[in-house]
């Protein structure tokens, strides 16, 4: 029973089989690199959203604490 690559090589030729093999390797490399890029960007975006949410929560907590203590957020209107 002939091997699959041997049959393909005999049917298509060495150049065609090597070009096909190279294309498959490049496609797999691009697939892996694309998946890694998506995962890294997702992680980065989640971290930045979390940091922004924590910053906003801290700001809101500070304003609420100042209002509770009687300090106003806004300056009084001048007449």
Contact map, one row per residue, 1 for C-alpha under 8 A:
1110000000000000000000000000000000000000000000000000000000000000000000000000000
1111011000000000000000000000000000000000000000000000000000000000000000000000000
1111111000000000000000000000000000000000000000000000000000000000000000000000000
0111111100000000000000000000000000000000000000000000000000000000000000000000000
0011111110000000000000000000000000000000000000000000000000000000000000000000000
0111111111000000000000000000000000000000000000000000000000000000000000000000000
0111111111100000000000000000000000000000000000000000000000000000000000000000000
0001111111111000100000000000000000000000000000000000000000000000000000000000000
0000111111111101100000000000000000000000000000000000000000000000000000000000000
0000011111111100000000000000000000000000000000000000000000000000000000000000000
0000001111111000000000000000000000000000000000000000000000000000000000000000000
0000000111111101100000000000000000000000000000000000000000000000000000000000000
0000000111111111100000000000000000000000000000000000000000000000000000000000000
0000000011011111110000000000000000000000000000000000000000000000000000000000000
0000000000001111111000000000000000000000000000000000000000000000000000000000000
0000000010011111111100000000000000000000000000000000000000000000000000000000000
0000000110011111111110000000000000000000000000000000000000000000000000000000000
0000000000000111111111000000000000000000000000000000000000000000000000000000000
0000000000000011111111100000000000000000000000000000000000000000000000000000000
0000000000000001111111110000000000000000000000000000000000000000000000000000000
0000000000000000111111111000000000000000000000000000000000000000000000000000000
0000000000000000011111111100000000000000000000000000000000000000000000000000000
0000000000000000001111111110000000000000000000000000000000000000000000000000000
0000000000000000000111111111000000000000000000000000000000000000000000000000000
0000000000000000000011111111100000000000000000000000000000000000000000000000000
0000000000000000000001111111110000000000000000000000000000000000000000000000000
0000000000000000000000111111111000000000000000000000000000000000000000000000000
0000000000000000000000011111111100000000000000000000000000000000000000000000000
0000000000000000000000001111111110000000000000000000000000000000000000000000000
0000000000000000000000000111111111000000000000000000000000000000000000000000000
0000000000000000000000000011111111100000000000000000000000000000000000000000000
0000000000000000000000000001111111110000000000000000000000000000000000000000000
0000000000000000000000000000111111111000000000000000000000000000000000000000000
0000000000000000000000000000011111111100000000000000000000000000000000000000000
0000000000000000000000000000001111111110000000000000000000000000000000000000000
0000000000000000000000000000000111111111000000000000000000000000000000000000000
0000000000000000000000000000000011111111100000000000000000000000000000000000000
0000000000000000000000000000000001111111110000000000000000000000000000000000000
0000000000000000000000000000000000111111111000000000000000000000000000000000000
0000000000000000000000000000000000011111111100000000000000000000000000000000000
0000000000000000000000000000000000001111111110000000000000000000000000000000000
0000000000000000000000000000000000000111111111000000000000000000000000000000000
0000000000000000000000000000000000000011111111100000000000000000000000000000000
0000000000000000000000000000000000000001111111110000000000000000000000000000000
0000000000000000000000000000000000000000111111111000000000000000000000000000000
0000000000000000000000000000000000000000011111111100000000000000000000000000000
0000000000000000000000000000000000000000001111111110000000000000000000000000000
0000000000000000000000000000000000000000000111111111000000000000000000000000000
0000000000000000000000000000000000000000000011111111100000000000000000000000000
0000000000000000000000000000000000000000000001111111110000000000000000000000000
0000000000000000000000000000000000000000000000111111111000000000000000000000000
0000000000000000000000000000000000000000000000011111111100000000000000000000000
0000000000000000000000000000000000000000000000001111111110000000000000000000000
0000000000000000000000000000000000000000000000000111111111000000000000000000000
0000000000000000000000000000000000000000000000000011111111100000000000000000000
0000000000000000000000000000000000000000000000000001111111110000000000000000000
0000000000000000000000000000000000000000000000000000111111111000000000000000000
0000000000000000000000000000000000000000000000000000011111111100000000000000000
0000000000000000000000000000000000000000000000000000001111111110000000000000000
0000000000000000000000000000000000000000000000000000000111111111000000000000000
0000000000000000000000000000000000000000000000000000000011111111100000000000000
0000000000000000000000000000000000000000000000000000000001111111110000000000000
0000000000000000000000000000000000000000000000000000000000111111111000001000000
0000000000000000000000000000000000000000000000000000000000011111111100000000000
0000000000000000000000000000000000000000000000000000000000001111111110000000000
0000000000000000000000000000000000000000000000000000000000000111111111111000000
0000000000000000000000000000000000000000000000000000000000000011111111111000000
0000000000000000000000000000000000000000000000000000000000000001111111100000000
0000000000000000000000000000000000000000000000000000000000000000111111100000000
0000000000000000000000000000000000000000000000000000000000000000011111110000000
0000000000000000000000000000000000000000000000000000000000000000011111111000000
0000000000000000000000000000000000000000000000000000000000000000011001111110000
0000000000000000000000000000000000000000000000000000000000000010011000111110000
0000000000000000000000000000000000000000000000000000000000000000000000011111000
0000000000000000000000000000000000000000000000000000000000000000000000011111100
0000000000000000000000000000000000000000000000000000000000000000000000000111110
0000000000000000000000000000000000000000000000000000000000000000000000000011111
0000000000000000000000000000000000000000000000000000000000000000000000000001111
0000000000000000000000000000000000000000000000000000000000000000000000000000111
